[in-house]
Amino acid sequence: MNAIAPLPLSGIRVLDFSHALAGPYCTMLLGDLGADIVKVEPPSGDQSRQWGPPFINGESSYFLSVNRNKRSVVLDLKRPAALAVGEKLAMASDIVVENFKPGTMARLGLDAEKLQRMKPALVYASISGFGQNQPTLAGYDQIAQGTSGMMAMNATPEGPPTKVGVPIGDITAGMFASNAILAALVERDRTGSGRRIDIALNDSLLALFTYQAGRFFATGDIPSQEGNHHATIAPYGTFAVSDGFINVAVASDAQYVRFCEAIHAPELADDSRFATNALRQASRPELVRAIEGHLRGDTRERWLKRFEHFGIPAGPILGIDEAFASPLATEREMRVEVEHPKSGRISQVGAPWKIDGASSPIRMPPPLLGEHTVEVLRDWLDYDAKDLHER
């Protein structure tokens, strides 16, 4: 691996039995923070290696997007010799991450109970759709978006249930898993003992409801489908202008008065129907129509400049092409490039944190299948040529 400045997790070893998205996203985050990630794959590879198009010189862009800063080892866990190697790798690890169907690792003999008896300091994280006590339910993001209420909440008024445009259940589960793993590492420094971490996609999506869940718990009322407008604040949402749409977030009565001045509509500030946030929320359809009647008279650029002048929170709605080309992204290194052995120079989403003013580097491109098997077995297990041949 290339020599770089030490990162927060430098020296931490992660054995990654995960596939598809939730687990690989978790371990990519840990790898971005400097951990040594060894990705264990079957001879056929992580299933996401086949997901496409698009492919870049035969490599799945999906796989490439969540597997940087890792080394790939091929082990056929159906073979006793390979299982024995997997166990030895676990004993050489600080962390094990897996996202098989619940019960699979126990059948293989690589479950948390067994491995932590052998090494109490091991941190062991399992990610599934619905938790380790729900082994019969299929743990796919689309399913969890439905069971969690996310699709119903994400819908527009009178529209059908609508999933979020990215696999948010997988991604949030991976984030929460990495968060819990880091907490377990901190605790291990004090106690010397690891933890078993059980992360579910459904739980992770429920955790995102925050104030919407708070409203439901407080009133018993099921939140309505709000679309692009805020459930408790108005005007706060998406509005049509002459050449597209903008977002406006008016969060107080004082801001609302300035907003009305900014859009040349003082009559809306004086309208008794809209005098307070509670009244504006109750009359939101009428308020939105009135506001858009003014906003449609000018362009996105001109309105945003005017809102900036009046101190009104507002912003453009960018396509993904515009978003990654925007200074908001480029100045924070959110699109970065790395050289891949087969795909050539590829773009990646940068790490979202900045540590000591810098973004985490891509130390290694996403690995080829089994690219590092020999290297890892030598590094972690001190295997010699005879051991490697017999494996």
PyMOL commands that set and color helices and strands:
alter all, ss='L'
color gray80, all
select helices_A, chain A and resi 22-32+47-50+61-65+80-91+104-108+112-118+141-147+150-154+168-191+201-207+210-219+253-262+266-270+272-274+277-282+284-295+300-310+320-325+327-330+373-381+385-390
alter helices_A, ss='H'
color red, helices_A
select strands_A, chain A and resi 13-16+36-41+55-56+59-60+70-74+95-98+123-128+196-200+236-241+244-249+314-316+335-340+344-349+354-355+358-359
alter strands_A, ss='S'
color yellow, strands_A
deselect
rebuild
show_as cartoon
